[in-house]
Amino acid sequence: MNTDCMVTFIHPIGGYAYGAVGAEFLVENLDPGSKVLALRILPGVDVLEHRWAAADKVFSESDIEVVGVEFTGGDGAKIKDLVTQYLQRGEVDGIWMDAGDGSVAAVEAFEDAGKPYPVFVGEDEMSFLRKWDETGMTAIGNVYSNFQWRTPILAAQKIWAGEEVPSEWVLPQEPVDDADLTEFLDANADMPSLHYAKFGGADLPGYPEAWTDR
């Protein structure tokens, strides 16, 4: 950044990190030769392409077999139908998703088919975290910092007040895992299903009443 202006570049670690973390989790928790189904929302979206590029690289360097890569549009009914079709053809041991929307629909496809739960890569959306807790699956809840949208406001306030800000402000993307699942379920117990547990706004005025009292 070649400027003397008071600026900061604010961003999460990125889509590559998101995709790689989920794929590495599957590789670590599945036996060699296990079959993974990758569910993607849309083609051509930069961050989603980054997520899949990272996951694809991890899988290609492992003994995991990717049995399919399917675009779902984030449609729960389509996700459930696709997973059901793959289960009819054979075993699916793991699910990798490039976003958490529709995670529960994928889990329900295994339940309807009477199949064992897969090792699952979802997101920190409450519907998925609750399903994960209910089923006892081996899973991880990836995070893509929702608070990146409000951090620029915080940065502007700091700059206006003459406070120092980093030239590059990198936001954390630590996934939800077994160790802290209960913590985030409890902290967001009153929040709706589409809420993201690690949204970073628990310290905002009016939380959670602004949401729960609507």
C-alpha positions in Angstrom: 0.0 0.0 0.0 1.9 3.0 -1.2 0.0 5.9 0.3 0.2 8.3 3.2 -3.6 8.4 3.6 -5.2 7.0 6.8 -6.4 3.7 5.3 -6.6 0.1 6.4 -7.2 -3.1 4.3 -9.8 -5.2 6.3 -10.4 -8.8 5.3 -10.8 -12.3 6.7 -8.0 -14.9 6.2 -9.9 -15.8 3.0 -11.8 -18.4 1.0 -8.7 -20.5 0.5 -8.4 -21.0 4.3 -12.1 -21.8 4.6 -11.9 -24.5 1.9 -8.7 -26.0 3.1 -9.7 -26.2 6.8 -12.8 -28.3 5.9 -11.0 -30.6 3.5 -8.2 -31.2 6.0 -10.8 -32.0 8.6 -12.2 -34.7 6.4 -8.8 -36.1 5.5 -7.9 -36.3 9.2 -11.2 -37.9 10.2 -11.8 -40.4 7.4 -10.1 -43.6 6.5 -8.0 -43.8 3.3 -10.3 -44.5 0.3 -13.3 -42.9 1.9 -15.8 -41.2 -0.4 -16.6 -37.5 -0.1 -19.4 -35.6 -1.8 -18.7 -31.9 -2.4 -21.7 -29.6 -2.5 -21.2 -26.1 -3.9 -23.6 -23.3 -4.2 -22.8 -21.5 -7.5 -20.0 -21.4 -10.1 -18.0 -18.3 -10.8 -18.3 -16.6 -7.4 -14.7 -15.7 -6.4 -14.8 -16.6 -2.8 -16.6 -19.9 -3.5 -14.1 -20.7 -6.3 -11.3 -20.1 -3.8 -12.9 -22.4 -1.3 -13.2 -25.2 -3.8 -9.7 -24.7 -5.2 -8.2 -25.1 -1.8 -10.3 -28.1 -0.9 -9.6 -29.7 -4.3 -5.9 -29.4 -3.8 -6.1 -31.0 -0.3 -8.2 -33.9 -1.6 -6.0 -34.4 -4.6 -3.0 -34.9 -2.3 -4.8 -37.4 -0.1 -6.3 -40.9 -0.3 -9.8 -39.5 -0.2 -12.0 -40.1 -3.3 -14.3 -37.2 -4.3 -17.3 -39.0 -5.8 -19.0 -35.9 -7.0 -19.0 -32.1 -7.1 -22.5 -30.7 -7.4 -23.9 -27.2 -7.6 -27.0 -26.7 -5.5 -28.0 -23.1 -5.7 -28.3 -23.3 -1.9 -31.7 -25.0 -2.3 -32.4 -27.3 0.5 -34.7 -29.5 -1.6 -32.1 -29.9 -4.3 -29.4 -30.6 -1.7 -31.5 -33.4 -0.2 -32.3 -34.9 -3.6 -28.7 -34.9 -4.7 -27.4 -36.5 -1.5 -30.2 -39.1 -1.7 -29.2 -40.0 -5.3 -25.5 -40.5 -4.3 -26.5 -42.6 -1.4 -28.6 -44.8 -3.7 -25.5 -45.3 -5.8 -23.2 -46.2 -3.0 -21.6 -45.1 0.2 -20.8 -41.4 1.1 -18.5 -41.1 4.1 -18.1 -37.3 4.1 -19.7 -34.1 3.0 -17.8 -31.0 2.1 -19.8 -27.8 1.6 -18.5 -24.4 0.3 -21.1 -22.7 2.5 -23.3 -23.9 5.3 -26.7 -23.1 3.7 -28.6 -26.3 3.4 -26.4 -28.4 5.7 -29.4 -29.7 7.6 -31.1 -30.9 4.4 -27.9 -32.9 3.6 -27.9 -34.5 7.0 -31.6 -35.4 6.7 -30.9 -37.3 3.5 -28.7 -39.7 5.4 -31.4 -40.1 8.1 -34.1 -40.8 5.5 -31.9 -43.3 3.8 -31.1 -45.0 7.1 -27.4 -44.4 6.5 -24.7 -43.6 9.1 -24.0 -39.9 9.6 -21.1 -38.7 7.5 -18.1 -36.7 8.7 -19.5 -33.2 7.9 -18.1 -29.8 7.0 -20.8 -27.2 7.7 -20.7 -23.6 8.9 -21.5 -21.8 12.1 -25.1 -21.3 11.2 -27.4 -22.2 14.2 -29.5 -24.7 12.3 -26.4 -26.8 11.5 -24.9 -26.4 15.0 -28.1 -27.6 16.6 -28.4 -30.6 14.2 -24.7 -31.4 14.9 -25.4 -31.4 18.6 -28.6 -33.5 18.2 -26.9 -36.2 16.1 -23.5 -36.3 17.7 -21.9 -36.3 14.2 -18.2 -35.8 13.7 -18.3 -32.3 12.2 -16.8 -28.9 12.0 -18.4 -25.5 11.6 -16.4 -23.3 9.3 -16.5 -19.5 9.8 -16.2 -16.7 7.3 -16.1 -13.5 9.5 -19.5 -11.9 9.3 -18.1 -9.0 11.4 -16.0 -8.0 8.4 -19.0 -5.8 7.4 -18.9 -3.8 10.7 -15.2 -3.7 11.2 -14.8 -0.8 8.6 -17.1 1.3 10.8 -14.9 0.6 13.8 -11.9 1.4 11.8 -13.4 4.7 10.6 -14.2 5.6 14.2 -10.6 4.9 15.3 -9.2 7.0 12.4 -11.6 9.9 13.1 -10.4 9.8 16.8 -6.8 9.8 15.8 -6.2 6.2 16.9 -3.8 3.9 15.1 -5.2 1.2 12.9 -3.2 -1.6 11.2 -2.4 -1.1 7.5 -3.7 -4.6 7.0 -6.5 -5.7 9.4 -6.8 -9.5 9.2 -10.0 -10.9 10.9 -10.0 -14.3 12.6 -11.7 -17.4 11.1 -11.5 -20.0 13.8 -14.0 -22.7 13.1 -16.5 -24.1 15.7 -15.3 -27.6 16.8 -16.4 -30.2 19.3 -14.6 -28.4 22.1 -16.6 -25.2 21.8 -19.8 -26.3 20.2 -21.8 -26.2 23.5 -20.4 -22.8 24.3 -21.7 -21.3 21.0 -25.0 -23.1 21.3 -25.6 -21.7 24.8 -24.5 -18.2 23.8 -26.9 -18.1 20.9 -29.7 -20.2 22.4 -32.4 -17.5 21.7 -31.2 -16.8 18.1 -33.1 -18.0 15.0 -31.9 -20.9 12.8 -30.3 -18.7 10.1 -28.2 -16.8 12.7 -24.4 -17.3 12.5 -23.0 -18.1 15.9 -19.6 -16.4 15.4 -21.0 -13.2 13.9 -19.0 -11.1 16.3 -21.7 -8.8 17.5 -22.5 -10.3 20.9 -21.2 -7.1 22.5 -23.4 -4.8 20.5 -26.1 -2.7 22.3 -29.5 -4.5 22.2 -28.1 -8.0 21.7 -30.0 -10.3 21.6 -33.2 -8.4 22.2 -33.1 -6.6 18.9 -33.4 -10.0 17.2 -35.5 -12.0 19.7 -38.1 -9.3 20.3 -39.0 -8.7 16.6 
